[in-house]
């Protein structure tokens, strides 16, 4: 699945195109993407959030294989939802792989949002998701 960075993301049921979700890091073979070096502190922050990422009702069986890898592709199953004002930046869990293996450089605003993101599963986190437009019915499973 490919989305341009910061484009509306209609991948998830419960959202209509143009709603609060904005894609970051949805890479696919055949599509260009920004390349560059990511600061270690940004990689560490992303890894920390991914290790405790709230999946809510959005965890999928089967996963997603990295189409950029030529052999033995990396597979990811989860997603990361990061509130940023009136939008939610959503990334596949493979974003860390894309950064460290394929030199992907997300938008600077993504890292700013990562560093401002409240702790996963905290009340502040869920309040930020609601403020950004996540429908309340989609956060009823706060601990998942």
Phi and psi in radians as a Rosetta constraint file:
Dihedral C 1 N 2 CA 2 C 2 CIRCULARHARMONIC -2.134 0.35
Dihedral N 2 CA 2 C 2 N 3 CIRCULARHARMONIC 2.368 0.35
Dihedral C 2 N 3 CA 3 C 3 CIRCULARHARMONIC -2.403 0.35
Dihedral N 3 CA 3 C 3 N 4 CIRCULARHARMONIC 2.494 0.35
Dihedral C 3 N 4 CA 4 C 4 CIRCULARHARMONIC -1.164 0.35
Dihedral N 4 CA 4 C 4 N 5 CIRCULARHARMONIC 2.591 0.35
Dihedral C 4 N 5 CA 5 C 5 CIRCULARHARMONIC -1.030 0.35
Dihedral N 5 CA 5 C 5 N 6 CIRCULARHARMONIC 2.319 0.35
Dihedral C 5 N 6 CA 6 C 6 CIRCULARHARMONIC 1.260 0.35
Dihedral N 6 CA 6 C 6 N 7 CIRCULARHARMONIC 0.149 0.35
Dihedral C 6 N 7 CA 7 C 7 CIRCULARHARMONIC -1.362 0.35
Dihedral N 7 CA 7 C 7 N 8 CIRCULARHARMONIC 2.678 0.35
Dihedral C 7 N 8 CA 8 C 8 CIRCULARHARMONIC -0.967 0.35
Dihedral N 8 CA 8 C 8 N 9 CIRCULARHARMONIC 2.420 0.35
Dihedral C 8 N 9 CA 9 C 9 CIRCULARHARMONIC -1.967 0.35
Dihedral N 9 CA 9 C 9 N 10 CIRCULARHARMONIC 1.955 0.35
Dihedral C 9 N 10 CA 10 C 10 CIRCULARHARMONIC -1.844 0.35
Dihedral N 10 CA 10 C 10 N 11 CIRCULARHARMONIC 0.416 0.35
Dihedral C 10 N 11 CA 11 C 11 CIRCULARHARMONIC -1.198 0.35
Dihedral N 11 CA 11 C 11 N 12 CIRCULARHARMONIC -0.502 0.35
Dihedral C 11 N 12 CA 12 C 12 CIRCULARHARMONIC -1.752 0.35
Dihedral N 12 CA 12 C 12 N 13 CIRCULARHARMONIC 2.394 0.35
Dihedral C 12 N 13 CA 13 C 13 CIRCULARHARMONIC -1.217 0.35
Dihedral N 13 CA 13 C 13 N 14 CIRCULARHARMONIC 2.620 0.35
Dihedral C 13 N 14 CA 14 C 14 CIRCULARHARMONIC 1.732 0.35
Dihedral N 14 CA 14 C 14 N 15 CIRCULARHARMONIC -0.171 0.35
Dihedral C 14 N 15 CA 15 C 15 CIRCULARHARMONIC -2.163 0.35
Dihedral N 15 CA 15 C 15 N 16 CIRCULARHARMONIC 2.547 0.35
Dihedral C 15 N 16 CA 16 C 16 CIRCULARHARMONIC -1.779 0.35
Dihedral N 16 CA 16 C 16 N 17 CIRCULARHARMONIC 2.665 0.35
Dihedral C 16 N 17 CA 17 C 17 CIRCULARHARMONIC -0.954 0.35
Dihedral N 17 CA 17 C 17 N 18 CIRCULARHARMONIC 2.425 0.35
Dihedral C 17 N 18 CA 18 C 18 CIRCULARHARMONIC 1.599 0.35
Dihedral N 18 CA 18 C 18 N 19 CIRCULARHARMONIC -0.093 0.35
Dihedral C 18 N 19 CA 19 C 19 CIRCULARHARMONIC -1.326 0.35
Dihedral N 19 CA 19 C 19 N 20 CIRCULARHARMONIC -2.803 0.35
Dihedral C 19 N 20 CA 20 C 20 CIRCULARHARMONIC -1.213 0.35
Dihedral N 20 CA 20 C 20 N 21 CIRCULARHARMONIC -0.356 0.35
Dihedral C 20 N 21 CA 21 C 21 CIRCULARHARMONIC -1.361 0.35
Dihedral N 21 CA 21 C 21 N 22 CIRCULARHARMONIC 2.308 0.35
Dihedral C 21 N 22 CA 22 C 22 CIRCULARHARMONIC -2.189 0.35
Dihedral N 22 CA 22 C 22 N 23 CIRCULARHARMONIC 2.303 0.35
Dihedral C 22 N 23 CA 23 C 23 CIRCULARHARMONIC -1.392 0.35
Dihedral N 23 CA 23 C 23 N 24 CIRCULARHARMONIC 2.468 0.35
Dihedral C 23 N 24 CA 24 C 24 CIRCULARHARMONIC -2.492 0.35
Dihedral N 24 CA 24 C 24 N 25 CIRCULARHARMONIC 2.153 0.35
Dihedral C 24 N 25 CA 25 C 25 CIRCULARHARMONIC 1.491 0.35
Dihedral N 25 CA 25 C 25 N 26 CIRCULARHARMONIC 0.475 0.35
Dihedral C 25 N 26 CA 26 C 26 CIRCULARHARMONIC -1.684 0.35
Dihedral N 26 CA 26 C 26 N 27 CIRCULARHARMONIC 1.425 0.35
Dihedral C 26 N 27 CA 27 C 27 CIRCULARHARMONIC -1.674 0.35
Dihedral N 27 CA 27 C 27 N 28 CIRCULARHARMONIC 2.582 0.35
Dihedral C 27 N 28 CA 28 C 28 CIRCULARHARMONIC -2.564 0.35
Dihedral N 28 CA 28 C 28 N 29 CIRCULARHARMONIC 2.575 0.35
Dihedral C 28 N 29 CA 29 C 29 CIRCULARHARMONIC -0.958 0.35
Dihedral N 29 CA 29 C 29 N 30 CIRCULARHARMONIC 2.447 0.35
Dihedral C 29 N 30 CA 30 C 30 CIRCULARHARMONIC 1.632 0.35
Dihedral N 30 CA 30 C 30 N 31 CIRCULARHARMONIC -0.114 0.35
Dihedral C 30 N 31 CA 31 C 31 CIRCULARHARMONIC -2.064 0.35
Dihedral N 31 CA 31 C 31 N 32 CIRCULARHARMONIC 2.372 0.35
Dihedral C 31 N 32 CA 32 C 32 CIRCULARHARMONIC -1.319 0.35
Dihedral N 32 CA 32 C 32 N 33 CIRCULARHARMONIC 2.738 0.35
Dihedral C 32 N 33 CA 33 C 33 CIRCULARHARMONIC -2.632 0.35
Dihedral N 33 CA 33 C 33 N 34 CIRCULARHARMONIC 2.761 0.35
Dihedral C 33 N 34 CA 34 C 34 CIRCULARHARMONIC -1.189 0.35
Dihedral N 34 CA 34 C 34 N 35 CIRCULARHARMONIC 2.390 0.35
Dihedral C 34 N 35 CA 35 C 35 CIRCULARHARMONIC -2.105 0.35
Dihedral N 35 CA 35 C 35 N 36 CIRCULARHARMONIC 2.627 0.35
Dihedral C 35 N 36 CA 36 C 36 CIRCULARHARMONIC 2.868 0.35
Dihedral N 36 CA 36 C 36 N 37 CIRCULARHARMONIC -3.096 0.35
Dihedral C 36 N 37 CA 37 C 37 CIRCULARHARMONIC -1.605 0.35
Dihedral N 37 CA 37 C 37 N 38 CIRCULARHARMONIC 2.385 0.35
Dihedral C 37 N 38 CA 38 C 38 CIRCULARHARMONIC -1.874 0.35
Dihedral N 38 CA 38 C 38 N 39 CIRCULARHARMONIC 2.335 0.35
Dihedral C 38 N 39 CA 39 C 39 CIRCULARHARMONIC -1.066 0.35
Dihedral N 39 CA 39 C 39 N 40 CIRCULARHARMONIC 2.530 0.35
Dihedral C 39 N 40 CA 40 C 40 CIRCULARHARMONIC -0.983 0.35
Dihedral N 40 CA 40 C 40 N 41 CIRCULARHARMONIC -0.692 0.35
Dihedral C 40 N 41 CA 41 C 41 CIRCULARHARMONIC -1.133 0.35
Dihedral N 41 CA 41 C 41 N 42 CIRCULARHARMONIC -0.569 0.35
Dihedral C 41 N 42 CA 42 C 42 CIRCULARHARMONIC -1.252 0.35
Dihedral N 42 CA 42 C 42 N 43 CIRCULARHARMONIC -0.697 0.35
Dihedral C 42 N 43 CA 43 C 43 CIRCULARHARMONIC -1.109 0.35
Dihedral N 43 CA 43 C 43 N 44 CIRCULARHARMONIC -0.756 0.35
Dihedral C 43 N 44 CA 44 C 44 CIRCULARHARMONIC -1.098 0.35
Dihedral N 44 CA 44 C 44 N 45 CIRCULARHARMONIC -0.731 0.35
Dihedral C 44 N 45 CA 45 C 45 CIRCULARHARMONIC -1.143 0.35
Dihedral N 45 CA 45 C 45 N 46 CIRCULARHARMONIC -0.752 0.35
Dihedral C 45 N 46 CA 46 C 46 CIRCULARHARMONIC -1.073 0.35
Dihedral N 46 CA 46 C 46 N 47 CIRCULARHARMONIC -0.802 0.35
Dihedral C 46 N 47 CA 47 C 47 CIRCULARHARMONIC -1.065 0.35
Dihedral N 47 CA 47 C 47 N 48 CIRCULARHARMONIC -0.706 0.35
Dihedral C 47 N 48 CA 48 C 48 CIRCULARHARMONIC -1.115 0.35
Dihedral N 48 CA 48 C 48 N 49 CIRCULARHARMONIC -0.775 0.35
Dihedral C 48 N 49 CA 49 C 49 CIRCULARHARMONIC -1.156 0.35
Dihedral N 49 CA 49 C 49 N 50 CIRCULARHARMONIC -0.719 0.35
Dihedral C 49 N 50 CA 50 C 50 CIRCULARHARMONIC -1.112 0.35
Dihedral N 50 CA 50 C 50 N 51 CIRCULARHARMONIC -0.580 0.35
Dihedral C 50 N 51 CA 51 C 51 CIRCULARHARMONIC -1.163 0.35
Dihedral N 51 CA 51 C 51 N 52 CIRCULARHARMONIC -0.358 0.35
Dihedral C 51 N 52 CA 52 C 52 CIRCULARHARMONIC -2.204 0.35
Dihedral N 52 CA 52 C 52 N 53 CIRCULARHARMONIC 0.356 0.35
Dihedral C 52 N 53 CA 53 C 53 CIRCULARHARMONIC -1.007 0.35
Dihedral N 53 CA 53 C 53 N 54 CIRCULARHARMONIC 2.282 0.35
Dihedral C 53 N 54 CA 54 C 54 CIRCULARHARMONIC -1.295 0.35
Dihedral N 54 CA 54 C 54 N 55 CIRCULARHARMONIC 2.233 0.35
Dihedral C 54 N 55 CA 55 C 55 CIRCULARHARMONIC -1.798 0.35
Dihedral N 55 CA 55 C 55 N 56 CIRCULARHARMONIC -0.384 0.35
Dihedral C 55 N 56 CA 56 C 56 CIRCULARHARMONIC 0.918 0.35
Dihedral N 56 CA 56 C 56 N 57 CIRCULARHARMONIC -2.243 0.35
Dihedral C 56 N 57 CA 57 C 57 CIRCULARHARMONIC -1.748 0.35
Dihedral N 57 CA 57 C 57 N 58 CIRCULARHARMONIC 0.352 0.35
Dihedral C 57 N 58 CA 58 C 58 CIRCULARHARMONIC -1.957 0.35
Dihedral N 58 CA 58 C 58 N 59 CIRCULARHARMONIC 0.229 0.35
Dihedral C 58 N 59 CA 59 C 59 CIRCULARHARMONIC -1.413 0.35
Dihedral N 59 CA 59 C 59 N 60 CIRCULARHARMONIC 2.331 0.35
Dihedral C 59 N 60 CA 60 C 60 CIRCULARHARMONIC -2.009 0.35
Dihedral N 60 CA 60 C 60 N 61 CIRCULARHARMONIC 2.540 0.35
Dihedral C 60 N 61 CA 61 C 61 CIRCULARHARMONIC -1.509 0.35
Dihedral N 61 CA 61 C 61 N 62 CIRCULARHARMONIC 2.557 0.35
Dihedral C 61 N 62 CA 62 C 62 CIRCULARHARMONIC 1.776 0.35
Dihedral N 62 CA 62 C 62 N 63 CIRCULARHARMONIC -0.644 0.35
Dihedral C 62 N 63 CA 63 C 63 CIRCULARHARMONIC 1.290 0.35
Dihedral N 63 CA 63 C 63 N 64 CIRCULARHARMONIC -3.099 0.35
Dihedral C 63 N 64 CA 64 C 64 CIRCULARHARMONIC -2.272 0.35
Dihedral N 64 CA 64 C 64 N 65 CIRCULARHARMONIC 2.175 0.35
Dihedral C 64 N 65 CA 65 C 65 CIRCULARHARMONIC -1.565 0.35
Dihedral N 65 CA 65 C 65 N 66 CIRCULARHARMONIC 2.492 0.35
Dihedral C 65 N 66 CA 66 C 66 CIRCULARHARMONIC -1.263 0.35
Dihedral N 66 CA 66 C 66 N 67 CIRCULARHARMONIC 2.007 0.35
Dihedral C 66 N 67 CA 67 C 67 CIRCULARHARMONIC -1.381 0.35
Dihedral N 67 CA 67 C 67 N 68 CIRCULARHARMONIC -0.114 0.35
Dihedral C 67 N 68 CA 68 C 68 CIRCULARHARMONIC -1.470 0.35
Dihedral N 68 CA 68 C 68 N 69 CIRCULARHARMONIC -0.355 0.35
Dihedral C 68 N 69 CA 69 C 69 CIRCULARHARMONIC -1.413 0.35
Dihedral N 69 CA 69 C 69 N 70 CIRCULARHARMONIC 2.375 0.35
Dihedral C 69 N 70 CA 70 C 70 CIRCULARHARMONIC -1.427 0.35
Dihedral N 70 CA 70 C 70 N 71 CIRCULARHARMONIC -0.524 0.35
Dihedral C 70 N 71 CA 71 C 71 CIRCULARHARMONIC -2.476 0.35
Dihedral N 71 CA 71 C 71 N 72 CIRCULARHARMONIC 2.627 0.35
Dihedral C 71 N 72 CA 72 C 72 CIRCULARHARMONIC 0.796 0.35
Dihedral N 72 CA 72 C 72 N 73 CIRCULARHARMONIC 1.115 0.35
Dihedral C 72 N 73 CA 73 C 73 CIRCULARHARMONIC -1.105 0.35
Dihedral N 73 CA 73 C 73 N 74 CIRCULARHARMONIC 2.515 0.35
Dihedral C 73 N 74 CA 74 C 74 CIRCULARHARMONIC -1.123 0.35
Dihedral N 74 CA 74 C 74 N 75 CIRCULARHARMONIC 2.449 0.35
Dihedral C 74 N 75 CA 75 C 75 CIRCULARHARMONIC -2.066 0.35
Dihedral N 75 CA 75 C 75 N 76 CIRCULARHARMONIC 2.435 0.35
Dihedral C 75 N 76 CA 76 C 76 CIRCULARHARMONIC -2.244 0.35
Dihedral N 76 CA 76 C 76 N 77 CIRCULARHARMONIC 2.708 0.35
Dihedral C 76 N 77 CA 77 C 77 CIRCULARHARMONIC -2.194 0.35
Dihedral N 77 CA 77 C 77 N 78 CIRCULARHARMONIC -0.478 0.35
Dihedral C 77 N 78 CA 78 C 78 CIRCULARHARMONIC -1.831 0.35
Dihedral N 78 CA 78 C 78 N 79 CIRCULARHARMONIC -3.068 0.35
Dihedral C 78 N 79 CA 79 C 79 CIRCULARHARMONIC -2.444 0.35
Dihedral N 79 CA 79 C 79 N 80 CIRCULARHARMONIC 2.806 0.35
Dihedral C 79 N 80 CA 80 C 80 CIRCULARHARMONIC -2.113 0.35
Dihedral N 80 CA 80 C 80 N 81 CIRCULARHARMONIC 2.191 0.35
Dihedral C 80 N 81 CA 81 C 81 CIRCULARHARMONIC -1.910 0.35
Dihedral N 81 CA 81 C 81 N 82 CIRCULARHARMONIC 2.037 0.35
Dihedral C 81 N 82 CA 82 C 82 CIRCULARHARMONIC -2.117 0.35
Dihedral N 82 CA 82 C 82 N 83 CIRCULARHARMONIC 1.974 0.35
Dihedral C 82 N 83 CA 83 C 83 CIRCULARHARMONIC -1.207 0.35
Dihedral N 83 CA 83 C 83 N 84 CIRCULARHARMONIC 2.447 0.35
Dihedral C 83 N 84 CA 84 C 84 CIRCULARHARMONIC -2.544 0.35
Dihedral N 84 CA 84 C 84 N 85 CIRCULARHARMONIC 1.598 0.35
Dihedral C 84 N 85 CA 85 C 85 CIRCULARHARMONIC 1.124 0.35
Dihedral N 85 CA 85 C 85 N 86 CIRCULARHARMONIC -2.101 0.35
Dihedral C 85 N 86 CA 86 C 86 CIRCULARHARMONIC -1.643 0.35
Dihedral N 86 CA 86 C 86 N 87 CIRCULARHARMONIC 0.195 0.35
Dihedral C 86 N 87 CA 87 C 87 CIRCULARHARMONIC -2.307 0.35
Dihedral N 87 CA 87 C 87 N 88 CIRCULARHARMONIC 2.885 0.35
Dihedral C 87 N 88 CA 88 C 88 CIRCULARHARMONIC -2.105 0.35
Dihedral N 88 CA 88 C 88 N 89 CIRCULARHARMONIC 2.124 0.35
Dihedral C 88 N 89 CA 89 C 89 CIRCULARHARMONIC -1.474 0.35
Dihedral N 89 CA 89 C 89 N 90 CIRCULARHARMONIC 2.182 0.35
Dihedral C 89 N 90 CA 90 C 90 CIRCULARHARMONIC -2.098 0.35
Dihedral N 90 CA 90 C 90 N 91 CIRCULARHARMONIC 2.297 0.35
Dihedral C 90 N 91 CA 91 C 91 CIRCULARHARMONIC -2.267 0.35
Dihedral N 91 CA 91 C 91 N 92 CIRCULARHARMONIC 2.553 0.35
Dihedral C 91 N 92 CA 92 C 92 CIRCULARHARMONIC -1.230 0.35
Dihedral N 92 CA 92 C 92 N 93 CIRCULARHARMONIC 2.662 0.35
Dihedral C 92 N 93 CA 93 C 93 CIRCULARHARMONIC -1.035 0.35
Dihedral N 93 CA 93 C 93 N 94 CIRCULARHARMONIC -0.371 0.35
Dihedral C 93 N 94 CA 94 C 94 CIRCULARHARMONIC -1.170 0.35
Dihedral N 94 CA 94 C 94 N 95 CIRCULARHARMONIC -0.119 0.35
Dihedral C 94 N 95 CA 95 C 95 CIRCULARHARMONIC -1.019 0.35
Dihedral N 95 CA 95 C 95 N 96 CIRCULARHARMONIC -0.633 0.35
Dihedral C 95 N 96 CA 96 C 96 CIRCULARHARMONIC -1.135 0.35
Dihedral N 96 CA 96 C 96 N 97 CIRCULARHARMONIC -0.717 0.35
Dihedral C 96 N 97 CA 97 C 97 CIRCULARHARMONIC -1.073 0.35
Dihedral N 97 CA 97 C 97 N 98 CIRCULARHARMONIC -0.786 0.35
Dihedral C 97 N 98 CA 98 C 98 CIRCULARHARMONIC -1.059 0.35
Dihedral N 98 CA 98 C 98 N 99 CIRCULARHARMONIC -0.670 0.35
Dihedral C 98 N 99 CA 99 C 99 CIRCULARHARMONIC -1.230 0.35
Dihedral N 99 CA 99 C 99 N 100 CIRCULARHARMONIC -0.850 0.35
Dihedral C 99 N 100 CA 100 C 100 CIRCULARHARMONIC -1.412 0.35
Dihedral N 100 CA 100 C 100 N 101 CIRCULARHARMONIC -0.475 0.35
Dihedral C 100 N 101 CA 101 C 101 CIRCULARHARMONIC -1.828 0.35
Dihedral N 101 CA 101 C 101 N 102 CIRCULARHARMONIC -0.641 0.35
Dihedral C 101 N 102 CA 102 C 102 CIRCULARHARMONIC -1.943 0.35
Dihedral N 102 CA 102 C 102 N 103 CIRCULARHARMONIC 0.210 0.35
Dihedral C 102 N 103 CA 103 C 103 CIRCULARHARMONIC 1.021 0.35
Dihedral N 103 CA 103 C 103 N 104 CIRCULARHARMONIC 0.506 0.35
Dihedral C 103 N 104 CA 104 C 104 CIRCULARHARMONIC -1.170 0.35
Dihedral N 104 CA 104 C 104 N 105 CIRCULARHARMONIC 2.396 0.35
Dihedral C 104 N 105 CA 105 C 105 CIRCULARHARMONIC -2.090 0.35
Dihedral N 105 CA 105 C 105 N 106 CIRCULARHARMONIC 1.762 0.35
Dihedral C 105 N 106 CA 106 C 106 CIRCULARHARMONIC -1.165 0.35
Dihedral N 106 CA 106 C 106 N 107 CIRCULARHARMONIC 2.890 0.35
Dihedral C 106 N 107 CA 107 C 107 CIRCULARHARMONIC -1.061 0.35
Dihedral N 107 CA 107 C 107 N 108 CIRCULARHARMONIC 2.564 0.35
Dihedral C 107 N 108 CA 108 C 108 CIRCULARHARMONIC -0.990 0.35
Dihedral N 108 CA 108 C 108 N 109 CIRCULARHARMONIC -0.625 0.35
Dihedral C 108 N 109 CA 109 C 109 CIRCULARHARMONIC -1.078 0.35
Dihedral N 109 CA 109 C 109 N 110 CIRCULARHARMONIC -0.452 0.35
Dihedral C 109 N 110 CA 110 C 110 CIRCULARHARMONIC -1.127 0.35
Dihedral N 110 CA 110 C 110 N 111 CIRCULARHARMONIC -0.813 0.35
Dihedral C 110 N 111 CA 111 C 111 CIRCULARHARMONIC -1.197 0.35
Dihedral N 111 CA 111 C 111 N 112 CIRCULARHARMONIC -0.616 0.35
Dihedral C 111 N 112 CA 112 C 112 CIRCULARHARMONIC -1.052 0.35
Dihedral N 112 CA 112 C 112 N 113 CIRCULARHARMONIC -0.739 0.35
Dihedral C 112 N 113 CA 113 C 113 CIRCULARHARMONIC -1.166 0.35
Dihedral N 113 CA 113 C 113 N 114 CIRCULARHARMONIC -0.674 0.35
Dihedral C 113 N 114 CA 114 C 114 CIRCULARHARMONIC -1.041 0.35
Dihedral N 114 CA 114 C 114 N 115 CIRCULARHARMONIC -0.757 0.35
Dihedral C 114 N 115 CA 115 C 115 CIRCULARHARMONIC -1.286 0.35
Dihedral N 115 CA 115 C 115 N 116 CIRCULARHARMONIC -0.363 0.35
Dihedral C 115 N 116 CA 116 C 116 CIRCULARHARMONIC -1.662 0.35
Dihedral N 116 CA 116 C 116 N 117 CIRCULARHARMONIC -0.137 0.35
Dihedral C 116 N 117 CA 117 C 117 CIRCULARHARMONIC -1.131 0.35
Dihedral N 117 CA 117 C 117 N 118 CIRCULARHARMONIC 2.233 0.35
Dihedral C 117 N 118 CA 118 C 118 CIRCULARHARMONIC -1.105 0.35
Dihedral N 118 CA 118 C 118 N 119 CIRCULARHARMONIC 2.817 0.35
Dihedral C 118 N 119 CA 119 C 119 CIRCULARHARMONIC -0.954 0.35
Dihedral N 119 CA 119 C 119 N 120 CIRCULARHARMONIC 2.422 0.35
Dihedral C 119 N 120 CA 120 C 120 CIRCULARHARMONIC -0.969 0.35
Dihedral N 120 CA 120 C 120 N 121 CIRCULARHARMONIC 2.421 0.35
Dihedral C 120 N 121 CA 121 C 121 CIRCULARHARMONIC 1.202 0.35
Dihedral N 121 CA 121 C 121 N 122 CIRCULARHARMONIC 0.113 0.35
Dihedral C 121 N 122 CA 122 C 122 CIRCULARHARMONIC -1.384 0.35
Dihedral N 122 CA 122 C 122 N 123 CIRCULARHARMONIC 2.831 0.35
Dihedral C 122 N 123 CA 123 C 123 CIRCULARHARMONIC -1.044 0.35
Dihedral N 123 CA 123 C 123 N 124 CIRCULARHARMONIC -0.677 0.35
Dihedral C 123 N 124 CA 124 C 124 CIRCULARHARMONIC -1.095 0.35
Dihedral N 124 CA 124 C 124 N 125 CIRCULARHARMONIC -0.656 0.35
Dihedral C 124 N 125 CA 125 C 125 CIRCULARHARMONIC -1.101 0.35
Dihedral N 125 CA 125 C 125 N 126 CIRCULARHARMONIC -0.861 0.35
Dihedral C 125 N 126 CA 126 C 126 CIRCULARHARMONIC -1.166 0.35
Dihedral N 126 CA 126 C 126 N 127 CIRCULARHARMONIC -0.615 0.35
Dihedral C 126 N 127 CA 127 C 127 CIRCULARHARMONIC -1.099 0.35
Dihedral N 127 CA 127 C 127 N 128 CIRCULARHARMONIC -0.716 0.35
Dihedral C 127 N 128 CA 128 C 128 CIRCULARHARMONIC -1.150 0.35
Dihedral N 128 CA 128 C 128 N 129 CIRCULARHARMONIC -0.692 0.35
Dihedral C 128 N 129 CA 129 C 129 CIRCULARHARMONIC -1.106 0.35
Dihedral N 129 CA 129 C 129 N 130 CIRCULARHARMONIC -0.765 0.35
Dihedral C 129 N 130 CA 130 C 130 CIRCULARHARMONIC -1.109 0.35
Dihedral N 130 CA 130 C 130 N 131 CIRCULARHARMONIC -0.753 0.35
Dihedral C 130 N 131 CA 131 C 131 CIRCULARHARMONIC -1.090 0.35
Dihedral N 131 CA 131 C 131 N 132 CIRCULARHARMONIC -0.530 0.35
Dihedral C 131 N 132 CA 132 C 132 CIRCULARHARMONIC -1.470 0.35
Dihedral N 132 CA 132 C 132 N 133 CIRCULARHARMONIC -0.122 0.35
Dihedral C 132 N 133 CA 133 C 133 CIRCULARHARMONIC 2.015 0.35
Dihedral N 133 CA 133 C 133 N 134 CIRCULARHARMONIC 0.060 0.35
Dihedral C 133 N 134 CA 134 C 134 CIRCULARHARMONIC -1.191 0.35
Dihedral N 134 CA 134 C 134 N 135 CIRCULARHARMONIC 2.180 0.35
Dihedral C 134 N 135 CA 135 C 135 CIRCULARHARMONIC -1.052 0.35
Dihedral N 135 CA 135 C 135 N 136 CIRCULARHARMONIC 2.378 0.35
Dihedral C 135 N 136 CA 136 C 136 CIRCULARHARMONIC -0.963 0.35
Dihedral N 136 CA 136 C 136 N 137 CIRCULARHARMONIC -0.613 0.35
Dihedral C 136 N 137 CA 137 C 137 CIRCULARHARMONIC -1.108 0.35
Dihedral N 137 CA 137 C 137 N 138 CIRCULARHARMONIC -0.347 0.35
Dihedral C 137 N 138 CA 138 C 138 CIRCULARHARMONIC -1.552 0.35
Dihedral N 138 CA 138 C 138 N 139 CIRCULARHARMONIC -0.066 0.35
Dihedral C 138 N 139 CA 139 C 139 CIRCULARHARMONIC -2.007 0.35
Dihedral N 139 CA 139 C 139 N 140 CIRCULARHARMONIC 0.368 0.35
Dihedral C 139 N 140 CA 140 C 140 CIRCULARHARMONIC -1.198 0.35
Dihedral N 140 CA 140 C 140 N 141 CIRCULARHARMONIC -0.390 0.35
Dihedral C 140 N 141 CA 141 C 141 CIRCULARHARMONIC -1.763 0.35
Dihedral N 141 CA 141 C 141 N 142 CIRCULARHARMONIC 1.192 0.35
Dihedral C 141 N 142 CA 142 C 142 CIRCULARHARMONIC -1.045 0.35
Dihedral N 142 CA 142 C 142 N 143 CIRCULARHARMONIC -0.523 0.35
Dihedral C 142 N 143 CA 143 C 143 CIRCULARHARMONIC -1.559 0.35
Dihedral N 143 CA 143 C 143 N 144 CIRCULARHARMONIC -0.080 0.35
